[in-house]
Amino acid sequence: MLSSRPLDCVQCSNALSLISKIDCKLAELAKAEYNNIIFALNKCIQDVQIGDLLNYKRILTYKSVNPDYACEVSVNAIASRVKILVNR
């Protein structure tokens, strides 16, 4: 399976900047879900995207404190996946 790595910024390799991007996207998705529930818009719930972003945020938070956490997964690999999820 092919995987793309759209890394065109220097800040993407920084765990803290990725966490802030994830927080912004989660806030956007939460606002959309709130409006969906309140106004009965009947739109699809982005549950997989929200779950993935929360998991990546947890991994990045642990990696910012302990660089040896999840050694097999690099921050650049997470950054490429987060960038794809944030731009959806």
Sequence and secondary structure as in RCSB ss.txt:
>XXXX:A:sequence
MLSSRPLDCVQCSNALSLISKIDCKLAELAKAEYNNIIFALNKCIQDVQIGDLLNYKRILTYKSVNPDYACEVSV
NAIASRVKILVNR
>XXXX:A:secstr
         SGGG HHHHHHHHHHHHHHHHHHHHHHHHTT      HHHHHHHHHHHHHHHHHHH TTTTTTS H
HHHHHHHHHHHT 
